[in-house]
Amino acid sequence: MTTLPEKAAENLALLREKKPLIHNITNYVVMNYTANALLAMGASPVMAHAQNEVEDMVSFAGALVLNIGTLTDDWIASMIKAGIKASAGNTPIILDPVGSGATPLRTQSAKQIIDQANVRVIRGNASEILSLRHEDSKTKGVDSVHTVDEASETAKILADELQTTLAITGPVDLVTNGRRMVRVSNGHPLMGYVTGTGCTATTAIGAFLAIDSDPVSATATALAFFGLAGEVAGQAASAPGSFMIQLLDALYTISPDQLKDGCKIESEG
């Protein structure tokens, strides 16, 4: 049986071989950086959000990344339109509900996307993820959960309710589909000092989803790869500016064997 570190190496090699097109409807803050990150890791990015082209674009994409960081009504309409088209074609969708729980617009928009599209993975911090619960959800309230570790049982229930895979990222990332649970410990403290690292982790998951049909495996191995890139970057950089550039370089230079050896992934059930 293939271990997750071995699967991570296989996924990275396959990603660089296949170079899948990743369709992003994302926010202005991170658009350039996430496109460069996708190129560096071996994927092919496209940033397309116009309502009159998103269906055409997503029809030949390997995955669809939806990110509500700088949302507008028009962009949400485009996300839903692209999401419905992707769902019809069985193209994997990953949602980054940036700031969900902070304002009604963000929370309602994220829930609307989930309701109308077949979202395969949702990645966010604990508060963002838990804000997506149904009103009759069995989970605890957002305010009672402060860390990824404390959110583990709640996340399992919520993943089952939403019928998706959840990735709650933090010092130790948690990935669950309600039945399986995986923890990923790769990463570096400087990742928290560069805007868009969470959004870039989401795009990395999108790239791995394009070549790995198992959402839990794709998500865990992508987060291990991105976290290891942070560790490699942190060895060469001492401050956020240089770290941001070194992170791109690490996404390009890390080999499948390095990833297999450097993965910090633990499965629970």
PyMOL commands that set and color helices and strands:
alter all, ss='L'
color gray80, all
select helices_A, chain A and resi 4-18+31-41+54-58+73-88+104-116+126-130+142-144+152-162+189-193+197-209+215-236+240-253+256-262
alter helices_A, ss='H'
color red, helices_A
select strands_A, chain A and resi 21-25+44-47+63-67+93-96+121-124+165-168+173-176+181-184+265-268
alter strands_A, ss='S'
color yellow, strands_A
deselect
rebuild
show_as cartoon
